[in-house]
């Protein structure tokens, strides 16, 4: 693995990390603002998981 590919990997990882962090923050705000919808979403995901 060369230094260039390692730097590229780190840049992609940081981008994904920031993107997922923003998504989690938005999801948390929506869960607080709309608890009924959040509860339904959790139940749907639980049923789909099994």
MOPAC internal coordinates of N, CA, C and O (Angstrom, degrees):
PM7 1SCF
backbone

  N    0.0000 0     0.00 0     0.00 0    0    0    0
  C    1.4468 1     0.00 0     0.00 0    1    0    0
  C    1.5233 1   108.23 1     0.00 0    2    1    0
  O    1.2310 1   119.97 1   -56.25 1    3    2    1
  N    1.2750 1   117.67 1   123.75 1    3    2    1
  C    1.4591 1   121.24 1  -179.06 1    5    3    2
  C    1.5291 1   110.76 1   -86.87 1    6    5    3
  O    1.2310 1   121.36 1   -11.26 1    7    6    5
  N    1.3287 1   115.01 1   168.74 1    7    6    5
  C    1.4651 1   120.17 1  -179.21 1    9    7    6
  C    1.5269 1   111.03 1   -64.76 1   10    9    7
  O    1.2310 1   120.48 1   145.50 1   11   10    9
  N    1.3225 1   116.69 1   -34.50 1   11   10    9
  C    1.4671 1   120.08 1  -179.00 1   13   11   10
  C    1.5203 1   110.72 1   -66.10 1   14   13   11
  O    1.2310 1   119.74 1   135.11 1   15   14   13
  N    1.3194 1   118.09 1   -44.89 1   15   14   13
  C    1.4605 1   119.82 1  -179.38 1   17   15   14
  C    1.5233 1   111.02 1   -69.41 1   18   17   15
  O    1.2310 1   119.95 1   148.30 1   19   18   17
  N    1.3273 1   117.69 1   -31.70 1   19   18   17
  C    1.4619 1   120.18 1   177.09 1   21   19   18
  C    1.5268 1   109.94 1   -67.12 1   22   21   19
  O    1.2310 1   120.40 1   138.77 1   23   22   21
  N    1.3188 1   116.84 1   -41.23 1   23   22   21
  C    1.4662 1   120.39 1   178.87 1   25   23   22
  C    1.5269 1   110.51 1   -65.14 1   26   25   23
  O    1.2310 1   120.29 1   140.43 1   27   26   25
  N    1.3077 1   117.06 1   -39.57 1   27   26   25
  C    1.4615 1   121.20 1   178.28 1   29   27   26
  C    1.5203 1   110.53 1   -64.24 1   30   29   27
  O    1.2310 1   120.55 1   137.74 1   31   30   29
  N    1.3189 1   116.56 1   -42.26 1   31   30   29
  C    1.4623 1   121.27 1   178.53 1   33   31   30
  C    1.5234 1   110.97 1   -61.60 1   34   33   31
  O    1.2310 1   120.42 1   137.30 1   35   34   33
  N    1.3238 1   116.80 1   -42.70 1   35   34   33
  C    1.4681 1   120.76 1  -179.98 1   37   35   34
  C    1.5212 1   110.23 1   -64.91 1   38   37   35
  O    1.2310 1   119.82 1   137.67 1   39   38   37
  N    1.3288 1   117.95 1   -42.33 1   39   38   37
  C    1.4657 1   120.81 1   179.26 1   41   39   38
  C    1.5254 1   111.26 1   -61.85 1   42   41   39
  O    1.2310 1   120.47 1   137.18 1   43   42   41
  N    1.3336 1   116.70 1   -42.82 1   43   42   41
  C    1.4624 1   119.81 1   178.47 1   45   43   42
  C    1.5196 1   110.72 1   -65.54 1   46   45   43
  O    1.2310 1   120.32 1   139.94 1   47   46   45
  N    1.3200 1   116.99 1   -40.06 1   47   46   45
  C    1.4637 1   120.80 1  -179.48 1   49   47   46
  C    1.5206 1   111.08 1   -64.68 1   50   49   47
  O    1.2310 1   120.32 1   137.69 1   51   50   49
  N    1.3204 1   116.99 1   -42.31 1   51   50   49
  C    1.4606 1   120.69 1   179.30 1   53   51   50
  C    1.5241 1   110.02 1   -64.53 1   54   53   51
  O    1.2310 1   120.14 1   139.17 1   55   54   53
  N    1.3046 1   117.33 1   -40.83 1   55   54   53
  C    1.4646 1   121.03 1   178.33 1   57   55   54
  C    1.5196 1   111.81 1   -61.06 1   58   57   55
  O    1.2310 1   120.52 1   133.71 1   59   58   57
  N    1.3320 1   116.62 1   -46.29 1   59   58   57
  C    1.4613 1   120.79 1   178.21 1   61   59   58
  C    1.5173 1   111.23 1   -64.04 1   62   61   59
  O    1.2310 1   120.46 1   139.59 1   63   62   61
  N    1.3064 1   116.73 1   -40.41 1   63   62   61
  C    1.4619 1   120.80 1  -179.69 1   65   63   62
  C    1.5262 1   111.19 1   -62.76 1   66   65   63
  O    1.2310 1   120.28 1   135.29 1   67   66   65
  N    1.3101 1   117.06 1   -44.71 1   67   66   65
  C    1.4665 1   120.44 1   178.89 1   69   67   66
  C    1.5322 1   110.33 1   -65.38 1   70   69   67
  O    1.2310 1   120.52 1   136.89 1   71   70   69
  N    1.3169 1   116.61 1   -43.11 1   71   70   69
  C    1.4626 1   120.41 1   179.48 1   73   71   70
  C    1.5195 1   112.52 1   -61.21 1   74   73   71
  O    1.2310 1   120.56 1   134.15 1   75   74   73
  N    1.3276 1   116.54 1   -45.85 1   75   74   73
  C    1.4602 1   119.56 1   179.04 1   77   75   74
  C    1.5234 1   111.81 1   -68.04 1   78   77   75
  O    1.2310 1   120.10 1   146.06 1   79   78   77
  N    1.3132 1   117.41 1   -33.94 1   79   78   77
  C    1.4611 1   120.86 1   177.30 1   81   79   78
  C    1.5186 1   111.02 1   -63.59 1   82   81   79
  O    1.2310 1   120.49 1   135.47 1   83   82   81
  N    1.3250 1   116.67 1   -44.53 1   83   82   81
  C    1.4649 1   120.47 1   178.07 1   85   83   82
  C    1.5223 1   110.30 1   -63.04 1   86   85   83
  O    1.2310 1   120.39 1   138.15 1   87   86   85
  N    1.3186 1   116.85 1   -41.85 1   87   86   85
  C    1.4667 1   121.09 1   178.68 1   89   87   86
  C    1.5228 1   111.11 1   -61.93 1   90   89   87
  O    1.2310 1   119.86 1   137.94 1   91   90   89
  N    1.3280 1   117.88 1   -42.06 1   91   90   89
  C    1.4634 1   121.59 1   178.95 1   93   91   90
  C    1.5273 1   111.53 1   -66.00 1   94   93   91
  O    1.2310 1   120.26 1   141.87 1   95   94   93
  N    1.3277 1   117.11 1   -38.13 1   95   94   93
  C    1.4700 1   120.24 1   177.90 1   97   95   94
  C    1.5246 1   110.37 1   -64.46 1   98   97   95
  O    1.2310 1   120.53 1   134.52 1   99   98   97
  N    1.3270 1   116.59 1   -45.48 1   99   98   97
  C    1.4697 1   120.42 1   179.11 1  101   99   98
  C    1.5320 1   110.41 1   -62.97 1  102  101   99
  O    1.2310 1   120.16 1   137.99 1  103  102  101
  N    1.3191 1   117.30 1   -42.01 1  103  102  101
  C    1.4629 1   120.62 1   179.05 1  105  103  102
  C    1.5325 1   110.69 1   -63.63 1  106  105  103
  O    1.2310 1   120.31 1   140.98 1  107  106  105
  N    1.3195 1   117.02 1   -39.02 1  107  106  105
  C    1.4645 1   120.33 1   177.80 1  109  107  106
  C    1.5104 1   112.45 1   -65.16 1  110  109  107
  O    1.2310 1   120.50 1   137.87 1  111  110  109
  N    1.3237 1   116.65 1   -42.13 1  111  110  109
  C    1.4687 1   120.56 1   178.05 1  113  111  110
  C    1.5278 1   110.00 1   -63.30 1  114  113  111
  O    1.2310 1   120.65 1   136.78 1  115  114  113
  N    1.3141 1   116.35 1   -43.22 1  115  114  113
  C    1.4681 1   119.44 1   178.28 1  117  115  114
  C    1.5240 1   111.68 1   -65.11 1  118  117  115
  O    1.2310 1   120.05 1   143.22 1  119  118  117
  N    1.3292 1   117.51 1   -36.78 1  119  118  117
  C    1.4642 1   120.85 1   179.08 1  121  119  118
  C    1.5239 1   110.98 1   -65.21 1  122  121  119
  O    1.2310 1   120.51 1   144.09 1  123  122  121
  N    1.3329 1   116.63 1   -35.91 1  123  122  121
  C    1.4634 1   119.78 1   177.64 1  125  123  122
  C    1.5291 1   110.26 1   -73.15 1  126  125  123
  O    1.2310 1   120.26 1   139.87 1  127  126  125
  N    1.3222 1   117.11 1   -40.13 1  127  126  125
  C    1.4630 1   121.18 1  -177.16 1  129  127  126
  C    1.5307 1   112.42 1   -74.06 1  130  129  127
  O    1.2310 1   120.38 1   146.63 1  131  130  129
  N    1.3139 1   116.88 1   -33.37 1  131  130  129
  C    1.4677 1   121.54 1  -176.27 1  133  131  130
  C    1.5349 1   110.46 1  -128.22 1  134  133  131
  O    1.2310 1   119.92 1  -106.63 1  135  134  133
  N    1.3250 1   117.76 1    73.37 1  135  134  133
  C    1.4682 1   119.39 1  -174.99 1  137  135  134
  C    1.5328 1   114.05 1   -63.64 1  138  137  135
  O    1.2310 1   119.90 1   146.71 1  139  138  137
  N    1.3261 1   117.79 1   -33.29 1  139  138  137
  C    1.4606 1   119.50 1   178.85 1  141  139  138
  C    1.5248 1   110.80 1   -64.15 1  142  141  139
  O    1.2310 1   120.77 1   133.12 1  143  142  141
  N    1.3167 1   116.13 1   -46.88 1  143  142  141
  C    1.4652 1   120.10 1   178.93 1  145  143  142
  C    1.5285 1   111.04 1   -64.00 1  146  145  143
  O    1.2310 1   120.35 1   142.54 1  147  146  145
  N    1.3280 1   116.94 1   -37.46 1  147  146  145
  C    1.4629 1   120.64 1   178.48 1  149  147  146
  C    1.5339 1   110.43 1   -64.49 1  150  149  147
  O    1.2310 1   120.59 1   138.27 1  151  150  149
  N    1.3080 1   116.47 1   -41.73 1  151  150  149
  C    1.4672 1   120.25 1   178.61 1  153  151  150
  C    1.5111 1   112.33 1   -63.71 1  154  153  151
  O    1.2310 1   120.96 1   138.12 1  155  154  153
  N    1.3194 1   115.77 1   -41.88 1  155  154  153
  C    1.4654 1   119.67 1   178.02 1  157  155  154
  C    1.5241 1   110.48 1   -64.70 1  158  157  155
  O    1.2310 1   120.36 1   137.67 1  159  158  157
  N    1.3257 1   116.92 1   -42.33 1  159  158  157
  C    1.4649 1   120.78 1   179.84 1  161  159  158
  C    1.5226 1   111.33 1   -62.16 1  162  161  159
  O    1.2310 1   120.25 1   138.61 1  163  162  161
  N    1.3307 1   117.12 1   -41.39 1  163  162  161
  C    1.4704 1   120.58 1   178.80 1  165  163  162
  C    1.5202 1   110.24 1   -64.25 1  166  165  163
  O    1.2310 1   120.22 1   137.67 1  167  166  165
  N    1.3121 1   117.19 1   -42.33 1  167  166  165
  C    1.4640 1   119.87 1   178.93 1  169  167  166
  C    1.5253 1   112.01 1   -65.06 1  170  169  167
  O    1.2310 1   120.24 1   140.27 1  171  170  169
  N    1.3160 1   117.14 1   -39.73 1  171  170  169
  C    1.4663 1   120.41 1   178.52 1  173  171  170
  C    1.5260 1   110.16 1   -64.39 1  174  173  171
  O    1.2310 1   120.68 1   135.36 1  175  174  173
  N    1.3258 1   116.30 1   -44.64 1  175  174  173
  C    1.4652 1   119.11 1   179.09 1  177  175  174
  C    1.5217 1   111.92 1   -64.76 1  178  177  175
  O    1.2310 1   120.34 1   145.36 1  179  178  177
  N    1.3217 1   116.96 1   -34.64 1  179  178  177
  C    1.4639 1   120.27 1   178.54 1  181  179  178
  C    1.5244 1   110.30 1   -66.64 1  182  181  179
  O    1.2310 1   120.35 1   138.50 1  183  182  181
  N    1.3302 1   116.93 1   -41.50 1  183  182  181
  C    1.4577 1   120.27 1   179.55 1  185  183  182
  C    1.5258 1   110.22 1   -67.06 1  186  185  183
  O    1.2310 1   120.09 1   140.03 1  187  186  185
  N    1.3251 1   117.44 1   -39.97 1  187  186  185
  C    1.4659 1   120.53 1   179.83 1  189  187  186
  C    1.5244 1   111.91 1   -67.51 1  190  189  187
  O    1.2310 1   120.46 1   152.05 1  191  190  189
  N    1.3273 1   116.72 1   -27.95 1  191  190  189
  C    1.4569 1   120.65 1  -178.42 1  193  191  190
  C    1.5228 1   112.16 1   -70.20 1  194  193  191
  O    1.2310 1   120.31 1   147.53 1  195  194  193
  N    1.3266 1   117.02 1   -32.47 1  195  194  193
  C    1.4673 1   120.05 1  -176.92 1  197  195  194
  C    1.4976 1   112.13 1   -86.34 1  198  197  195
  O    1.2310 1   120.10 1   180.00 1  199  198  197

